[in-house]
Amino acid sequence: MSETIIIPWYATGLRADELAGALERLAPTALRYGASDYALYRSLEDLYRFQQLATFSRHEDFDRYWEGPEMTDFRTIYSGCFQVPVLYGPWQRTTAGRLTLEQATVAEG
């Protein structure tokens, strides 16, 4: 069963935009390690807070990503841009839904 890893990042003072750019470049590299998707969210209430998500079918693939050269380099180069510790964790989707454009059009009409 797949799991989504959520990595919470919190930027240090006046470094939020730098961290945002670096995370935007880093997040897609999860696909090279077997992730089926990825996303990066930035809080609208606290612009220093980020949530990076990636879904893996095997936890070992996430471990390879976390210890891989891209993530290792990122944590080294940008270590002054985020607070530590970074406490990531696996999450399992239990339910989801989506409204299609067709359904929305019918509901409005």
Secondary structure as UniProt FT lines:
FT   STRAND          3..11
FT   TURN            13..14
FT   HELIX           16..26
FT   HELIX           27..33
FT   STRAND          35..42
FT   TURN            47..48
FT   STRAND          49..56
FT   HELIX           59..67
FT   HELIX           69..77
FT   HELIX           79..81
FT   STRAND          89..91
FT   HELIX           101..108
//
